[in-house]
Amino acid sequence: MTETKRLIGVPILYYLAMFLFFLFWLSAMICVESMGDIQPNTEDPIPLTKTITWGDRKSTGKTVNLMLAYLTFGLIWFTFFMAASNDFVTMVTASTFYFSSTRHKVGEGQLKTAFRWAWVHNFGSIAFGSLIIAIIFTVRMLVYYVCKQAEKASGDNKVVKCVTCLVQCFLKCLEEIMEYINKAAYAYIAISGESFCKAALHGLLLQLSHGATFGFANLLAQLFILLGKVGLTVLNTVLAYYYLKLVAADGGMSDPYGPMCAVAITTYVLVSVFLGMFDETVMSMLTCVSADMDLHGGDNIWGPKSLHEVIDKLNGVEGSDKGSDKDDKEEKGGNAMN
């Protein structure tokens, strides 16, 4: 990220695009609702409150309900698509940085290439992967509603609560598994350009062959992200508390907890957006180095100098002893990569 600072602007760009789409979606929902008979409340001096009714529930009302359901699922799908596209752009940028770097040269992530792949070459794969997550999420929300209604109808029966809890847990686990498979697929697509299904299979097989490495690195990434979220949120909230109590409003506010909650929520969301890039970068770089080492007999050809030094140390070989061998492999590998 220090070599490709433009990557920091990607989450902001996607956030703005998602906000504009939400405004469009909201206007579409209002238009669909206005298909009914709008009646203002005549008891008000200024008729601001209104009720909407449909005379024929079997025709117009049913059509409106279907359109509302269609728009709601569209919002869910597009939200997951934008998140997946953001992740994919980060992964492609990381992979192009890796394969443009060698022992003697520090590369740079190709952000333009990442956007072109995300919105042209691999658009269908990202849409398909996000569609799977959107369907599972929608089913989980519907099942959650049905489970709550079942619990209410049973009078909070313990057996019914246990069954509904197991069903919701299963669907949540299924969603988490599919999200991980999607990330593995996107990371492999970023280096191979394969279709979603092939990339998901090959990406999982690659991770299984390097299970300990992926597991440990992902654990460190999650711990780093968690510490960053908690630490920065707490720090910002504490600073806001002292500012509101001692500085603001000519002597401080008597009840600063409302603004503190707003600061905490805003900080957590922003930190989650930016630190989430670290998680995607870890997944992408691990996929790159694993594929690189598998292709060259356990040795890496591409990657920055710091990575070469670490792998040489793990293999028990001094960098000077393998420098010439790697130079020859880098030249051949560069020709193959081109």
Secondary structure, DSSP 8 states (H G I E B T S, - for coil): --S-GGGGHHHHHHHHHHHHHHHHHHHHHHHHHTTSEEEE-TTSSS---EEEE-S-IIIIIHHHHHHHHHHHHHHHHHHHHHHHHHHHHHHHHHHHHHHT-BTTB-----HHHHHHIIIIITHHHHHHHHHHHHHHHHHHHHHHHHHHHHHHHTTS-HHHHHHHHHHHHHHHHHHHHHHHHHHHHHHHHHHH---HHHHHHHHHHHHHHTHHHHHHHHHHHHHHHHHHHHHHHHHHHHHHHHHHHHTHHHH--S--HHHHHHHHHHHHHHHHHHHHHHHHHHHHHHHHHHHHHHHTTT---SS-HHHHHHHHHHTT--HHHHHHHHHHHHHHHHHHH-
